[in-house]
Amino acid sequence: MLKPTLATLGILLLTASAGEASVRNFFSPAVEGSRIDSCLSGQKDCGKPAADAFCVKEGFTESILFQREAASSTRQLGSDAICEGETCMSFRRIKCVGPAETAELTQN
């Protein structure tokens, strides 16, 4: 009996996952020319809820990874409020996942 290697298992896992969902990275994500704020409204629903809202807006199911960074100007997806100045926090990257039929498969 052959023993599967880690590389073989990794390929099988990627093949199974690729058929079920699409993944896409968005770097410095923006909507209507404005960087996305890391909070949906005020200082509420920050991080994953805001990243999830962006992914849904782009046709994906949810975010599976996000990284934040300071930005000079951002727009909150939940309230449409604008933040300007040194205290604004945006996303450097959001990685979204969703059904294969609604999103283009990318490897990033």
Beta strands, then each sheet from edge to edge (+ up, - down):
strand 1: 21-27
strand 2: 30-31
strand 3: 34-35
strand 4: 39-41
strand 5: 44-46
strand 6: 62-70
strand 7: 73-75
strand 8: 82-84
strand 9: 89-99
sheet 1: 1+ 9- 6+
sheet 2: 2+ 3-
sheet 3: 4+ 5-
sheet 4: 7+ 8-
end
